[in-house]
Amino acid sequence: MPKLYSPREAAQVLGVSYASLKQWIYNGKLKSVQTPGGHHRIPEAEVDRLLPRASVKGKPEKTRRMFRRVSGRNQLTGRITDIKVNGLLAQVTLSIGGQRITSIITADAVRELRLKSGQVAVALIKSTEVMIVLPD
């Protein structure tokens, strides 16, 4: 069963106003399902589809203003879907374009950054090797 967001929850995740989100529904920009009581619910896939548009606008040099002093350019914007803290380490999972990416960071970093499920975050990927595998 896919996760469904209320319009207020979806607006918060996407960083837009409730009124804007309702207009997106009415104008067909955002697909929703209706409950038997007539309330709109937005599937997680729809939120993920609009997330990059809501959080990354403009030229790359402007969208990276928070990361201006970081040399890595492999920055993927997504939404935190899960946080598991166990002792000194934490596992943080981001949903990016319908895919999941998991990072292992310190539990202190989770507390310092005040990470929460549903927050928009950027995965900064710094690697010396990237492998490409073709499916069978």
ROSE-4610 file (N, C-alpha, C; in Angstrom, 1 decimal, always signed):
// ROSE-4610
residu = [M/M/M/P/P/P/K/K/K/L/L/L/Y/Y/Y/S/S/S/P/P/P/R/R/R/E/E/E/A/A/A/A/A/A/Q/Q/Q/V/V/V/L/L/L/G/G/G/V/V/V/S/S/S/Y/Y/Y/A/A/A/S/S/S/L/L/L/K/K/K/Q/Q/Q/W/W/W/I/I/I/Y/Y/Y/N/N/N/G/G/G/K/K/K/L/L/L/K/K/K/S/S/S/V/V/V/Q/Q/Q/T/T/T/P/P/P/G/G/G/G/G/G/H/H/H/H/H/H/R/R/R/I/I/I/P/P/P/E/E/E/A/A/A/E/E/E/V/V/V/D/D/D/R/R/R/L/L/L/L/L/L/P/P/P/R/R/R/A/A/A/S/S/S/V/V/V/K/K/K/G/G/G/K/K/K/P/P/P/E/E/E/K/K/K/T/T/T/R/R/R/R/R/R/M/M/M/F/F/F/R/R/R/R/R/R/V/V/V/S/S/S/G/G/G/R/R/R/N/N/N/Q/Q/Q/L/L/L/T/T/T/G/G/G/R/R/R/I/I/I/T/T/T/D/D/D/I/I/I/K/K/K/V/V/V/N/N/N/G/G/G/L/L/L/L/L/L/A/A/A/Q/Q/Q/V/V/V/T/T/T/L/L/L/S/S/S/I/I/I/G/G/G/G/G/G/Q/Q/Q/R/R/R/I/I/I/T/T/T/S/S/S/I/I/I/I/I/I/T/T/T/A/A/A/D/D/D/A/A/A/V/V/V/R/R/R/E/E/E/L/L/L/R/R/R/L/L/L/K/K/K/S/S/S/G/G/G/Q/Q/Q/V/V/V/A/A/A/V/V/V/A/A/A/L/L/L/I/I/I/K/K/K/S/S/S/T/T/T/E/E/E/V/V/V/M/M/M/I/I/I/V/V/V/L/L/L/P/P/P/D/D/D]
num = [1/1/1/2/2/2/3/3/3/4/4/4/5/5/5/6/6/6/7/7/7/8/8/8/9/9/9/10/10/10/11/11/11/12/12/12/13/13/13/14/14/14/15/15/15/16/16/16/17/17/17/18/18/18/19/19/19/20/20/20/21/21/21/22/22/22/23/23/23/24/24/24/25/25/25/26/26/26/27/27/27/28/28/28/29/29/29/30/30/30/31/31/31/32/32/32/33/33/33/34/34/34/35/35/35/36/36/36/37/37/37/38/38/38/39/39/39/40/40/40/41/41/41/42/42/42/43/43/43/44/44/44/45/45/45/46/46/46/47/47/47/48/48/48/49/49/49/50/50/50/51/51/51/52/52/52/53/53/53/54/54/54/55/55/55/56/56/56/57/57/57/58/58/58/59/59/59/60/60/60/61/61/61/62/62/62/63/63/63/64/64/64/65/65/65/66/66/66/67/67/67/68/68/68/69/69/69/70/70/70/71/71/71/72/72/72/73/73/73/74/74/74/75/75/75/76/76/76/77/77/77/78/78/78/79/79/79/80/80/80/81/81/81/82/82/82/83/83/83/84/84/84/85/85/85/86/86/86/87/87/87/88/88/88/89/89/89/90/90/90/91/91/91/92/92/92/93/93/93/94/94/94/95/95/95/96/96/96/97/97/97/98/98/98/99/99/99/100/100/100/101/101/101/102/102/102/103/103/103/104/104/104/105/105/105/106/106/106/107/107/107/108/108/108/109/109/109/110/110/110/111/111/111/112/112/112/113/113/113/114/114/114/115/115/115/116/116/116/117/117/117/118/118/118/119/119/119/120/120/120/121/121/121/122/122/122/123/123/123/124/124/124/125/125/125/126/126/126/127/127/127/128/128/128/129/129/129/130/130/130/131/131/131/132/132/132/133/133/133/134/134/134/135/135/135/136/136/136]
x = [+0.8/+0.0/+0.9/+0.8/+1.6/+1.2/+2.2/+1.9/+1.2/+0.2/-0.6/-0.4/-0.2/+0.0/-1.3/-1.6/-2.7/-2.1/-3.0/-2.4/-1.5/-1.8/-0.9/+0.5/+0.5/+1.8/+2.6/+1.9/+2.6/+3.1/+2.3/+2.8/+4.1/+4.1/+5.3/+6.5/+6.3/+7.5/+8.0/+7.1/+7.5/+7.9/+7.6/+8.1/+7.2/+5.9/+5.0/+3.8/+3.0/+1.9/+0.8/-0.1/-1.3/-2.1/-2.3/-3.2/-2.6/-1.3/-0.6/-0.8/-0.6/-0.8/-2.2/-3.2/-4.6/-4.8/-4.2/-4.4/-3.7/-2.6/-1.9/-2.9/-3.6/-4.6/-5.7/-6.3/-7.4/-7.0/-5.8/-5.3/-4.7/-4.7/-4.2/-2.7/-1.9/-0.5/-0.1/-0.9/-0.6/-1.8/-1.5/-2.6/-2.9/-4.2/-4.5/-5.6/-5.9/-7.0/-7.9/-9.2/-10.1/-10.6/-10.7/-11.2/-12.7/-13.4/-14.9/-15.5/-14.9/-15.4/-15.1/-14.4/-14.1/-12.8/-12.0/-10.7/-9.6/-8.8/-7.7/-6.5/-5.9/-4.7/-3.7/-2.5/-1.5/-0.5/-0.4/+0.5/+2.0/+2.8/+4.2/+4.9/+4.5/+5.2/+4.9/+3.8/+3.5/+4.3/+4.5/+5.3/+6.8/+7.3/+8.6/+8.8/+7.8/+7.9/+8.1/+7.4/+7.5/+8.6/+9.2/+10.2/+11.4/+12.0/+13.1/+12.7/+11.5/+11.1/+10.8/+10.4/+10.1/+11.3/+12.3/+13.5/+14.7/+14.7/+15.9/+15.4/+15.6/+15.2/+16.3/+16.4/+17.5/+18.7/+19.7/+21.0/+21.7/+22.5/+23.2/+24.0/+24.7/+25.5/+24.6/+23.4/+22.5/+21.8/+21.6/+20.9/+21.9/+23.2/+24.1/+24.6/+23.9/+24.3/+24.7/+24.0/+24.3/+25.6/+26.0/+27.1/+28.2/+28.2/+29.2/+30.6/+30.9/+32.3/+32.7/+31.8/+32.1/+32.4/+33.5/+34.0/+33.1/+32.4/+31.6/+30.4/+30.2/+29.1/+28.0/+28.2/+27.2/+26.3/+25.4/+24.4/+23.0/+22.4/+21.1/+20.1/+19.0/+18.0/+16.9/+16.6/+15.5/+14.8/+14.1/+13.3/+13.7/+13.9/+14.3/+13.1/+13.2/+12.1/+12.3/+13.5/+13.7/+15.0/+15.0/+16.2/+16.2/+17.3/+17.5/+18.7/+18.6/+19.8/+20.1/+21.3/+21.7/+23.1/+23.2/+24.5/+25.1/+26.3/+27.0/+26.7/+26.1/+25.8/+24.3/+24.0/+22.6/+22.6/+21.5/+21.2/+20.1/+20.4/+19.5/+19.2/+17.9/+17.5/+16.8/+17.2/+16.6/+15.9/+14.7/+14.0/+14.4/+15.0/+15.4/+14.9/+13.9/+13.4/+12.9/+12.2/+11.6/+12.6/+13.9/+14.9/+15.3/+15.9/+16.3/+17.8/+18.4/+19.8/+20.0/+20.9/+21.1/+22.5/+22.6/+23.9/+24.0/+25.2/+25.5/+26.4/+25.8/+26.5/+26.5/+27.1/+27.1/+25.7/+25.4/+24.2/+24.3/+25.5/+25.7/+25.3/+25.6/+25.3/+23.8/+23.1/+21.6/+21.0/+21.6/+21.1/+21.5/+22.7/+23.2/+22.4/+22.1/+21.4/+19.9/+19.5/+18.0/+17.2/+17.8/+17.1/+15.8/+14.8/+13.5/+13.0/+12.2/+11.5/+10.6/+10.7/+9.9/+10.6/+11.8/+12.6/+13.2/+13.4/+14.2/+15.7/+16.5/+17.9/+18.6/+19.9/+20.8/+21.8/+21.9/+22.9/+24.1/+25.2/+26.4/+27.3/+27.5/+28.2/+29.6/+30.6/+32.0/+32.6/+33.0/+33.6/+34.7/+35.6/+36.7/+36.3/+35.3/+34.9/+33.4/+32.9/+31.5/+31.4/+30.7/+30.5/+29.1/+29.1/+27.9/+27.6/+26.4/+26.0/+24.8/+24.8/+23.7/+22.8/+21.5/+20.6/+20.6/+20.3/+20.2/+19.1]
y = [-1.2/+0.0/+1.2/+2.1/+3.3/+4.3/+5.0/+6.0/+7.2/+7.7/+8.8/+10.0/+11.2/+12.4/+13.2/+13.9/+14.9/+16.1/+17.0/+18.2/+19.0/+19.1/+19.9/+19.2/+17.9/+17.2/+17.3/+17.1/+17.2/+18.6/+19.6/+21.0/+21.3/+20.7/+20.9/+20.2/+19.0/+18.3/+19.0/+19.5/+20.2/+21.7/+22.2/+23.6/+24.6/+24.3/+25.2/+25.5/+26.5/+26.8/+25.7/+25.6/+24.7/+25.2/+26.5/+27.0/+26.7/+26.8/+26.5/+25.0/+24.2/+22.7/+22.4/+23.0/+22.8/+23.2/+24.3/+24.8/+23.8/+23.2/+22.2/+21.0/+20.6/+19.5/+19.9/+21.1/+21.5/+21.7/+22.2/+22.4/+21.2/+20.1/+18.8/+18.7/+19.6/+19.5/+18.4/+18.1/+17.1/+16.2/+14.9/+13.9/+13.5/+13.4/+13.0/+12.0/+11.3/+10.4/+11.0/+10.6/+11.2/+10.0/+10.4/+9.5/+9.4/+8.4/+8.3/+9.6/+10.3/+11.6/+12.8/+12.6/+13.6/+14.4/+13.9/+14.6/+14.1/+15.0/+14.7/+14.0/+13.0/+12.4/+12.3/+12.6/+12.7/+11.5/+10.6/+9.5/+9.9/+9.2/+9.5/+9.6/+8.9/+9.0/+10.4/+10.9/+12.3/+13.3/+13.2/+14.1/+14.0/+12.8/+12.6/+13.1/+13.0/+13.5/+15.1/+15.8/+17.2/+17.7/+16.9/+17.3/+18.0/+17.5/+18.2/+19.6/+19.7/+21.0/+22.0/+21.5/+22.4/+22.9/+22.1/+22.4/+22.9/+22.6/+23.0/+23.9/+25.2/+26.1/+27.0/+27.3/+28.2/+27.5/+28.3/+27.8/+27.1/+26.1/+25.2/+26.0/+27.1/+27.9/+28.5/+28.8/+29.4/+28.3/+27.2/+26.1/+25.5/+25.7/+25.1/+26.1/+27.2/+28.2/+27.7/+26.7/+26.1/+25.3/+24.9/+24.0/+24.7/+26.0/+26.8/+26.4/+26.0/+25.8/+24.3/+23.5/+22.1/+21.8/+21.1/+20.9/+19.8/+18.9/+17.9/+18.5/+18.0/+18.5/+17.4/+16.2/+15.2/+15.3/+16.3/+16.6/+16.2/+15.3/+14.8/+15.2/+15.9/+16.4/+15.4/+15.1/+14.1/+14.4/+13.4/+13.5/+12.4/+12.7/+11.7/+10.8/+9.5/+8.6/+7.7/+7.6/+6.7/+7.1/+7.1/+7.3/+6.2/+5.5/+4.5/+4.8/+5.0/+5.3/+4.1/+3.7/+2.5/+2.8/+3.1/+3.4/+4.7/+4.5/+5.7/+6.0/+5.1/+5.2/+5.4/+6.0/+6.2/+5.8/+5.3/+4.9/+5.9/+6.7/+7.7/+7.3/+7.2/+6.8/+8.0/+8.3/+9.4/+8.8/+9.4/+9.0/+10.1/+9.7/+10.6/+10.1/+10.8/+10.4/+9.0/+8.6/+7.2/+6.1/+6.5/+5.6/+5.9/+4.9/+5.1/+5.1/+5.9/+5.9/+6.0/+5.2/+5.1/+5.5/+6.3/+6.8/+6.4/+6.0/+5.7/+6.9/+7.6/+8.7/+8.5/+9.4/+9.3/+9.7/+9.1/+9.5/+11.0/+11.5/+12.9/+13.8/+13.4/+14.2/+14.3/+13.2/+13.2/+14.2/+14.2/+15.1/+16.6/+16.8/+18.1/+18.7/+17.9/+18.4/+18.5/+17.9/+17.8/+17.1/+16.0/+15.3/+14.7/+14.8/+14.2/+13.6/+12.5/+12.0/+13.0/+13.1/+14.0/+15.3/+15.5/+16.7/+16.6/+17.7/+17.7/+17.8/+17.0/+16.9/+16.7/+16.9/+16.7/+15.6/+14.6/+13.6/+14.1/+14.3/+14.8/+13.6/+13.2/+12.0/+12.3/+11.8/+12.0/+10.7/+10.3/+9.0/+9.0/+8.1/+8.0/+7.0/+6.2/+5.2/+5.1/+5.0/+4.8/+3.6/+2.6/+1.4/+1.5/+1.1/+1.0/-0.4/-0.9/-2.3/-2.3/-3.1/-3.2/-4.4/-4.2/-5.3/-6.4/-7.6/-8.7/-8.6]
z = [+0.0/+0.0/+0.0/-1.0/-1.1/+0.0/+0.5/+1.5/+0.9/+1.6/+1.1/+2.1/+1.6/+2.4/+2.3/+3.4/+3.4/+2.7/+2.1/+1.4/+2.3/+3.6/+4.5/+4.6/+4.7/+4.8/+3.5/+2.4/+1.1/+0.9/+1.3/+1.1/+1.9/+3.1/+4.0/+3.4/+2.9/+2.3/+1.1/+0.2/-1.0/-0.8/+0.4/+0.7/+0.0/-0.2/-0.8/+0.2/-0.1/+0.8/+0.6/+1.5/+1.4/+0.3/+0.1/-1.0/-2.3/-2.5/-3.7/-4.1/-3.1/-3.3/-3.7/-3.1/-3.5/-4.9/-5.3/-6.7/-7.7/-7.3/-8.1/-8.3/-7.3/-7.4/-8.3/-8.1/-9.0/-10.4/-10.7/-12.0/-12.7/-12.0/-12.6/-12.6/-11.9/-11.9/-10.9/-9.9/-8.9/-8.8/-9.0/-8.9/-7.5/-7.2/-5.8/-5.9/-4.8/-4.7/-3.6/-3.7/-2.7/-1.8/-0.6/+0.4/+0.2/+0.8/+0.8/+1.3/+2.1/+2.7/+1.8/+0.6/-0.3/-0.1/+0.9/+1.2/+0.2/-0.2/-1.1/-0.3/-0.9/-0.4/-1.6/-1.3/-2.4/-2.2/-3.3/-3.2/-3.1/-2.4/-2.2/-3.5/-4.6/-5.9/-6.5/-6.3/-6.8/-6.0/-4.7/-4.0/-4.5/-4.7/-5.2/-6.5/-7.4/-8.8/-8.8/-7.8/-7.8/-6.9/-6.1/-5.1/-5.8/-6.8/-7.4/-8.0/-8.5/-9.0/-7.9/-6.8/-5.7/-4.9/-4.9/-4.1/-4.9/-6.2/-7.0/-8.2/-8.0/-9.0/-9.4/-10.7/-11.2/-11.6/-11.8/-12.3/-11.2/-11.6/-10.6/-9.6/-10.0/-9.0/-8.0/-8.3/-7.3/-6.4/-7.0/-6.2/-5.2/-5.4/-4.5/-3.5/-3.2/-2.3/-1.0/-0.5/+0.8/+0.8/-0.4/-0.5/-1.3/-1.3/-2.2/-1.9/-0.7/-0.3/-0.4/-1.0/-1.2/-2.7/-2.9/-4.3/-5.0/-4.3/-4.9/-5.6/-6.9/-7.7/-7.8/-7.3/-7.4/-6.2/-6.3/-5.3/-5.7/-5.0/-5.4/-4.3/-4.7/-3.8/-3.6/-2.4/-2.1/-0.8/-0.4/+0.9/+1.8/+3.1/+4.0/+4.3/+4.1/+4.3/+5.5/+6.0/+7.2/+7.9/+9.2/+10.0/+11.1/+11.2/+12.2/+13.0/+14.2/+15.1/+15.9/+15.9/+16.7/+17.3/+18.5/+19.2/+18.6/+18.1/+17.6/+16.1/+15.4/+14.0/+13.7/+12.6/+12.1/+10.6/+10.2/+8.8/+8.3/+7.3/+6.8/+5.4/+5.1/+3.7/+3.1/+1.8/+1.1/-0.1/-0.5/-1.7/-2.7/-3.9/-4.9/-6.2/-6.8/-8.1/-8.1/-7.1/-7.0/-6.6/-6.4/-6.0/-4.6/-3.9/-2.5/-2.4/-1.6/-1.4/+0.2/+0.7/+2.1/+2.5/+3.5/+4.0/+5.5/+5.8/+7.2/+7.7/+8.8/+9.4/+10.9/+11.6/+13.0/+13.6/+14.7/+15.4/+15.9/+16.2/+16.6/+15.4/+14.2/+13.0/+12.8/+13.1/+13.0/+13.9/+15.2/+16.2/+15.9/+15.5/+15.1/+14.0/+13.0/+11.8/+12.0/+13.2/+13.5/+12.4/+11.8/+10.7/+11.2/+10.3/+10.5/+9.2/+9.3/+8.2/+7.5/+6.2/+5.5/+5.1/+5.7/+5.4/+4.0/+3.3/+2.1/+2.5/+1.9/+2.1/+0.8/+0.8/-0.3/+0.0/-0.9/-0.8/-1.6/-0.9/-1.6/-1.8/-3.0/-3.3/-3.8/-3.0/-3.4/-3.5/-4.7/-4.9/-5.9/-5.8/-6.8/-7.9/-7.6/-8.6/-8.7/-9.9/-10.1/-11.1/-10.7/-11.6/-12.3/-13.5/-14.3/-14.6/-14.3/-14.6/-15.4/-16.5/-17.4/-16.9/-16.9/-16.5/-17.5/-17.1/-18.1/-19.1]
